[in-house]
């Protein structure tokens, strides 16, 4: 099976008659299917072979009296590339309790919450405010504009508008 393809460096003569356009190529060459396929693949951008696996650290939760402390809160915020106060406000809104970040970078929540609940909300945060809905990459930036957030993916360039929670 052969295909006729116009050479890339051709001069065309345009004949416009009765609202139709006719191309008159200077050179015509027969290409095999394999040649065309190879040509198409050569023009595709190179796929980045990042074997990098993104893993969200699980929250280390300790309950002291009537307070819940997320021991590795600063590490979680750093891995997610999000501001600590943003993640703090997310927990405040979702759990409906006051919270403060102490000098050791731990989040102290008023009330008793087990690690399953804390990690569930963390997974929901990552799914909505970190992971790109277009390509699935975790390399994103969260930009606040007025009352909305814009999730900008650094991998594919997609921008997604999200409802702000602050």
Secondary structure by P-SEA (a helix, b strand, c coil): cbbbbcccbbbbbbbbcccbbbbbccbbbbbcaaaaaaaaaaaccccccccbbbbcccccccccccbbbbcaaaaaaaaacccaaaaaaaaaaaacbbbbbccccbbbbcccccaaaaaaaaaaaaacccccccccccbbbbbbcccbbbbbbcccbbbbbbbbcc
